[in-house]
């Protein structure tokens, strides 16, 4: 009889039953003056003792501004030391950290701040083409005349404090250093008291994931969720005390803040940020300068790093391990990473924000064939099953929906019980919407997606969200969005658009309109204006025909992936 597609991870070592703040205290005791953080572009280097001290001081400063445990603190910035200080400050005092995508525009920022009632926002003043402070002030013009820390904005009624990363006074804003600088003894005592009352099961982080209904969902994660995931991910790659982990991946996502920051926290390694955002040359320079043992990235990052390595001989001899995740991994890229970067122990990881994120991971001791063609085996203390349309577990090798259960499953979507119930069933199984298979030895493979999701360079994008956004344009009658294969990003967005009668609109005009309102990676690369869509007899749009036509028209091919 064929074995069912149900696997359980190891039950050892035991789960860490402490809060992130307590884990930081332990790191100070164990690693003290050892290196914890390098932000190369800022010239910043912090030991565990220094990082913990700054986090506690910043948490105390937030308490002096009136924040209390359970309040939401937003962080909207590219990778920097202040991001990590804010992350650990929130954990120490029991604030819930709301991680905001640096690529967000005003519309997305407003939704995020309102949805979870952010009380304090820590933000960079600007980065690249994004004027963060300007976008905040456009939503809350009252900031320009408000006393710092005492904002009262009609559009954002919960928001009280705006805290700016970087020097230079700005009306209505506090500078990061002002909040962190010399907090009072009473506030420090409150931080420590609040930390002592926290429990591992309490929420500590909200991460927004794109929603199929057009509005993002706030996946709410606990200390237990993300601290343990960081622990087991780090253990799987053999991360050791004193290692340096190069993390060019964004901190707002689990890849950076959990798989890098928290993995380093519990294993005594140092996290290294090469630049504010991904830069292949800066990454190679950081690996060489800091003698990094591990490197993280999505496949597109590794492709760019390998390209840069062809142009100049960087010293990458310190590398031995790391993780490639976030999108399907081209087999040839994985082989090149092992051969040219010397990452013999590199692993593939699979998961989703709602599972903290990793549920499957290859191991350094797995045969090379497994490491380039599967997503590995289930992580400790987790269960995975593959079910058919009827909900029954399918036999090994048969495709079905991948479901995960265990410590890593999120608490739910913030204040959204209906959508939580849509994905977490009564028995605690998280229904991922991904089509997967399990082989006889328990190795998983992702063979497709049930949900209409597009993965562009590691970013999860949902066509319906973008369709509903495009529909807000006054000249657009209807839009249909699909994903098309792309050799660099894995997938790219394509939109077919039907205009209202008598309306005219060019591609350039539409792109400019989008650029002012949504993140750049959500703007479809391919745009077509059409008079009608292919439909079924019952009036349902046949998206697969749109996709097939565009693939043929553009001469695209599906890349072979792991």
Rosetta blueprint (number, residue, H / E / L):
1 X L
2 X L
3 X L
4 X E
5 X L
6 X E
7 X E
8 X E
9 X L
10 X L
11 X L
12 X L
13 X L
14 X L
15 X L
16 X L
17 X L
18 X L
19 X L
20 X H
21 X H
22 X H
23 X H
24 X H
25 X H
26 X H
27 X H
28 X H
29 X H
30 X H
31 X H
32 X L
33 X L
34 X L
35 X E
36 X E
37 X E
38 X E
39 X E
40 X H
41 X H
42 X H
43 X L
44 X E
45 X E
46 X E
47 X E
48 X H
49 X H
50 X H
51 X H
52 X H
53 X H
54 X H
55 X H
56 X H
57 X H
58 X H
59 X H
60 X H
61 X H
62 X H
63 X H
64 X H
65 X L
66 X L
67 X L
68 X L
69 X L
70 X L
71 X L
72 X E
73 X E
74 X E
75 X E
76 X E
77 X L
78 X L
79 X L
80 X L
81 X H
82 X H
83 X H
84 X H
85 X H
86 X H
87 X H
88 X H
89 X H
90 X H
91 X H
92 X H
93 X H
94 X L
95 X L
96 X E
97 X E
98 X E
99 X E
100 X L
101 X L
102 X L
103 X L
104 X L
105 X L
106 X H
107 X H
108 X H
109 X H
110 X H
111 X H
112 X H
113 X H
114 X H
115 X H
116 X H
117 X L
118 X E
119 X E
120 X E
121 X E
122 X E
123 X E
124 X E
125 X L
126 X L
127 X E
128 X L
129 X L
130 X E
131 X L
132 X H
133 X H
134 X H
135 X H
136 X H
137 X H
138 X H
139 X H
140 X L
141 X H
142 X H
143 X H
144 X H
145 X L
146 X L
147 X L
148 X L
149 X L
150 X L
151 X L
152 X L
153 X L
154 X L
155 X L
156 X L
157 X L
158 X L
159 X L
160 X L
161 X E
162 X E
163 X E
164 X E
165 X E
166 X L
167 X L
168 X L
169 X L
170 X L
171 X L
172 X L
173 X L
174 X E
175 X E
176 X H
177 X H
178 X H
179 X H
180 X H
181 X L
182 X L
183 X L
184 X L
185 X H
186 X H
187 X H
188 X H
189 X H
190 X H
191 X H
192 X H
193 X H
194 X H
195 X H
196 X H
197 X H
198 X L
199 X L
200 X L
201 X L
202 X L
203 X E
204 X E
205 X E
206 X E
207 X E
208 X E
209 X E
210 X L
211 X L
212 X L
213 X L
214 X L
215 X L
216 X L
217 X E
218 X E
219 X E
220 X E
221 X E
222 X E
223 X H
224 X H
225 X H
226 X H
227 X H
228 X H
229 X H
230 X H
231 X H
232 X H
233 X H
234 X H
235 X H
236 X H
237 X L
238 X L
239 X L
240 X L
241 X L
242 X L
243 X L
244 X E
245 X E
246 X E
247 X E
248 X L
249 X L
250 X L
251 X L
252 X L
253 X L
254 X H
255 X H
256 X H
257 X H
258 X H
259 X H
260 X H
261 X H
262 X H
263 X H
264 X H
265 X H
266 X H
267 X H
268 X L
269 X L
270 X E
271 X E
272 X E
273 X E
274 X L
275 X L
276 X L
277 X L
278 X L
279 X L
280 X H
281 X H
282 X H
283 X H
284 X H
285 X H
286 X H
287 X H
288 X H
289 X H
290 X H
291 X L
292 X L
293 X L
294 X E
295 X E
296 X E
297 X E
298 X L
299 X H
300 X H
301 X H
302 X H
303 X H
304 X H
305 X H
306 X H
307 X H
308 X H
309 X H
310 X H
311 X H
312 X L
313 X L
314 X L
315 X L
316 X L
317 X L
318 X L
319 X L
320 X L
321 X E
322 X E
323 X E
324 X E
325 X L
326 X L
327 X L
328 X L
329 X L
330 X E
331 X H
332 X H
333 X H
334 X H
335 X H
336 X H
337 X H
338 X H
339 X H
340 X H
341 X L
342 X L
343 X L
344 X L
345 X L
346 X L
347 X E
348 X E
349 X E
350 X E
351 X E
352 X E
353 X H
354 X H
355 X H
356 X L
357 X E
358 X E
359 X E
360 X E
361 X E
362 X L
363 X L
364 X L
365 X L
366 X L
367 X L
368 X H
369 X H
370 X H
371 X H
372 X H
373 X H
374 X L
375 X L
376 X L
377 X E
378 X E
379 X L
380 X L
381 X L
382 X E
383 X E
384 X E
385 X E
386 X E
387 X E
388 X L
389 X L
390 X L
391 X L
392 X L
393 X E
394 X L
395 X E
396 X L
397 X L
398 X L
399 X L
400 X E
401 X E
402 X E
403 X E
404 X E
405 X E
406 X E
407 X L
408 X L
409 X L
410 X L
411 X L
412 X E
413 X E
414 X L
415 X L
416 X L
417 X H
418 X H
419 X H
420 X H
421 X H
422 X H
423 X H
424 X E
425 X L
426 X L
427 X L
428 X L
429 X L
430 X E
431 X E
432 X E
433 X E
434 X E
435 X E
436 X E
437 X E
438 X E
439 X L
440 X L
441 X L
442 X L
443 X L
444 X E
445 X E
446 X E
447 X E
448 X E
449 X E
450 X L
451 X L
452 X L
453 X E
454 X E
455 X E
456 X E
457 X L
458 X L
459 X E
460 X E
461 X E
462 X E
463 X H
464 X H
465 X H
466 X H
467 X H
468 X H
469 X H
470 X H
471 X L
472 X L
473 X L
474 X L
475 X L
476 X E
477 X E
478 X E
479 X E
480 X E
481 X E
482 X E
483 X E
484 X E
485 X E
486 X E
487 X L
488 X L
489 X L
490 X E
491 X E
492 X E
493 X E
494 X E
495 X E
496 X E
497 X E
498 X E
499 X E
500 X L
501 X L
502 X L
503 X L
504 X L
505 X L
506 X L
507 X H
508 X H
509 X H
510 X H
511 X H
512 X H
513 X H
514 X H
515 X H
516 X L
517 X L
518 X L
519 X L
520 X H
521 X H
522 X H
523 X L
524 X L
525 X L
526 X E
527 X E
528 X E
529 X E
530 X L
531 X L
532 X L
533 X L
534 X L
535 X E
536 X L
537 X L
538 X L
539 X L
540 X L
541 X E
542 X L
543 X H
544 X H
545 X H
546 X H
547 X H
548 X H
549 X H
550 X H
551 X H
552 X H
553 X H
554 X H
555 X L
556 X L
557 X L
558 X L
559 X L
560 X L
561 X E
562 X L
